[in-house]
């Protein structure tokens, strides 16, 4: 396998990370909605925490995207 | 990277010189499209604020828009930092509004009238500097208010003594990674969205060129998807600006109150 092909395969594998992060982001919002429907009065006060969780989960998917971009355009 | 006839999704991120301004030590300083869009963003923000700061007793729509944004940021700061958080409102508000305007201006379909829009937040050089400014404020405030006691940030309250050698390095690394993750998040989110839009646009153009059959199946489906993704990108532009401001306020909270 030459280096160019390995790069492409690596960039494709990085997409697995992005897909898994999408599960994480979905989980953050799903759990928030679950809790918010049980106690709607407390939901508005927790939106900041919702977005902190979203940001943390999303960052890991974005890092996978960075890995793919580095493999495709930089290395 | 791109062969002729292919649409290069990375071309939109190229920084191109527009005019030669002056030299510093033999190195030319250019006015680039990046700098022009920063100026445009600043101008748009200035006009937006100017229209809403008339302080009428009965506010018009514009004033309500500006005041609800300032109120949103200052309530976020009081919620996260406490009463002493209000003094950071000017910084966090400018940060939030500038990132929001930069994200939204980069999404404008100006290609229709022949101007190629440039998203300044899709460059690490720009978002990294904003993140470093936020991080420097955290460091300055932390050492100013707490002196060397600021280092107790790395030992969370109530940590058992044998755990300190393990916890402290982890906390230190997580503290030092903050400016990188802060800058990287905004830069990658904007880059990824714009690459996706341009790739789909490439599908539409290439499918339409390949014939009516391809154009109506692949091209039309890609175009519908593009419209949906554009709406999602407007949402992401808002969320990323909010997340940047929110995380900045959390980091400032660490510096103000330790934890």
Interface residues (C-beta under 8 A of the other chain):
Chain A: X48 X51 X52 X54 X55 X58 X59 X62 X63 X65 X66 X69 X72 X73
Chain B: X1 X10 X76 X79 X80 X181 X184 X185 X188 X189 X191 X192 X239 X242 X243 X246 X247 X250
